[in-house]
Amino acid sequence: MNMALSFPKKKRLASNRQFKAVLDHGRRVGNRLLTLYVAPNPCGYPRLGVSVGKSAGNAVVRNRLKRLLREVFRQNQDRLPPGFDYVLMISPALARRLKQPREGRKILASLDFRTVQESFLALVESRDWTK
């Protein structure tokens, strides 16, 4: 296994305090699929927290989205600047659309790794959060 693409516990935001620090003091950028909060950390490597609220759907839907977001981070962490904490969420507009009975299933089925990865990398590469 390539250790560069691993996702050990030290690279995760786990406590409410860590999430709150990023949400309160970090920069926010977003697009039609994702919202990304970014704040500097003293660690020297990127750390990720994922949050998908109940507004996105039932537990099955939320867990699938969280797995997808974590995998996108894991596969692309070498492209991220070191020393930042990231909190990744789905956009409020997407959450509303996922709640629609018919449309939600179609959207969830169309959310593949590549689509989410492109959205994530667009946010990271925009560098609006480094200002």
C-alpha positions as CSV (number, residue, x, y, z in Angstrom):
1,M,0.0,0.0,0.0
2,N,1.3,3.4,-0.9
3,M,1.7,5.2,2.4
4,A,1.4,8.6,0.7
5,L,-2.2,7.8,-0.1
6,S,-3.1,6.4,3.3
7,F,-5.6,8.2,5.6
8,P,-4.4,7.5,9.2
9,K,-6.1,9.0,12.3
10,K,-3.6,11.7,12.6
11,K,-4.8,13.2,9.3
12,R,-8.4,13.3,10.5
13,L,-10.3,16.1,12.3
14,A,-12.2,14.2,15.0
15,S,-13.2,16.5,17.9
16,N,-15.8,19.2,17.9
17,R,-13.1,21.6,18.9
18,Q,-11.1,20.9,15.8
19,F,-14.1,21.3,13.5
20,K,-15.2,24.5,15.3
21,A,-11.8,26.0,14.9
22,V,-11.8,25.5,11.2
23,L,-15.4,26.6,10.7
24,D,-14.9,29.7,12.9
25,H,-11.5,30.9,11.8
26,G,-11.1,29.3,8.3
27,R,-11.9,30.6,4.9
28,R,-14.8,29.2,3.0
29,V,-15.1,28.5,-0.8
30,G,-17.8,26.6,-2.5
31,N,-19.3,25.5,-5.8
32,R,-22.5,23.7,-6.8
33,L,-21.5,20.4,-5.2
34,L,-19.2,21.2,-2.3
35,T,-18.3,23.7,0.4
36,L,-14.8,23.7,1.7
37,Y,-13.5,25.4,4.8
38,V,-9.8,25.8,5.2
39,A,-7.6,26.9,8.1
40,P,-3.9,26.7,8.8
41,N,-2.7,24.0,11.2
42,P,0.7,23.6,13.0
43,C,1.0,19.9,11.9
44,G,2.8,20.3,8.6
45,Y,0.4,17.9,6.8
46,P,-3.3,18.2,5.6
47,R,-6.1,17.0,7.9
48,L,-9.7,16.4,6.9
49,G,-13.0,16.6,8.5
50,V,-16.2,15.6,6.7
51,S,-19.7,16.8,7.7
52,V,-22.9,15.7,5.9
53,G,-26.0,16.9,7.7
54,K,-29.4,15.2,8.0
55,S,-30.7,17.6,5.3
56,A,-28.9,15.4,2.8
57,G,-31.0,12.4,3.4
58,N,-31.2,9.2,5.4
59,A,-28.2,7.5,6.9
60,V,-27.4,5.4,3.8
61,V,-27.2,8.5,1.7
62,R,-25.2,10.5,4.2
63,N,-22.7,7.6,4.7
64,R,-22.2,7.1,1.0
65,L,-21.5,10.8,0.6
66,K,-19.0,10.8,3.5
67,R,-17.2,7.8,2.1
68,L,-17.0,9.5,-1.3
69,L,-15.6,12.8,0.2
70,R,-13.0,11.0,2.3
71,E,-11.9,8.9,-0.7
72,V,-11.5,12.1,-2.9
73,F,-9.3,13.6,-0.1
74,R,-7.3,10.4,0.3
75,Q,-6.6,10.1,-3.4
76,N,-5.7,13.8,-3.8
77,Q,-3.9,14.7,-0.6
78,D,-0.6,15.0,-2.3
79,R,-2.0,17.9,-4.3
80,L,-2.9,19.8,-1.2
81,P,-0.7,22.4,0.4
82,P,0.6,21.0,3.7
83,G,-0.2,22.6,7.0
84,F,-3.9,23.2,6.5
85,D,-7.1,21.7,8.0
86,Y,-10.0,21.1,5.6
87,V,-13.6,20.6,6.5
88,L,-15.5,19.3,3.5
89,M,-19.3,19.5,3.2
90,I,-21.9,19.1,0.5
91,S,-23.4,22.3,-0.7
92,P,-26.8,23.4,0.8
93,A,-28.3,23.4,-2.7
94,L,-27.2,19.8,-3.3
95,A,-28.5,18.8,0.1
96,R,-31.9,20.2,-0.8
97,R,-31.9,18.4,-4.2
98,L,-31.0,15.1,-2.6
99,K,-34.0,15.3,-0.4
100,Q,-36.4,15.3,-3.4
101,P,-37.8,11.8,-3.7
102,R,-37.2,11.2,-7.4
103,E,-34.5,13.7,-8.2
104,G,-32.5,12.7,-5.2
105,R,-31.9,9.2,-6.3
106,K,-30.9,10.3,-9.8
107,I,-28.5,12.8,-8.4
108,L,-27.0,10.4,-5.9
109,A,-26.5,7.8,-8.7
110,S,-24.7,10.5,-10.9
111,L,-22.3,11.5,-8.1
112,D,-19.4,9.4,-8.9
113,F,-15.8,9.7,-7.8
114,R,-14.7,11.7,-10.8
115,T,-17.4,14.3,-10.5
116,V,-16.8,14.9,-6.9
117,Q,-13.0,14.9,-7.4
118,E,-13.3,17.6,-10.1
119,S,-15.4,19.7,-7.9
120,F,-13.0,19.3,-4.9
121,L,-9.9,20.1,-7.0
122,A,-11.6,23.1,-8.5
123,L,-12.1,24.5,-5.0
124,V,-8.5,23.6,-3.9
125,E,-6.9,25.0,-7.1
126,S,-9.0,28.2,-7.0
127,R,-6.8,29.3,-4.0
128,D,-9.5,31.9,-3.0
129,W,-9.0,30.6,0.5
130,T,-5.3,31.6,0.7
131,K,-6.0,35.3,0.6
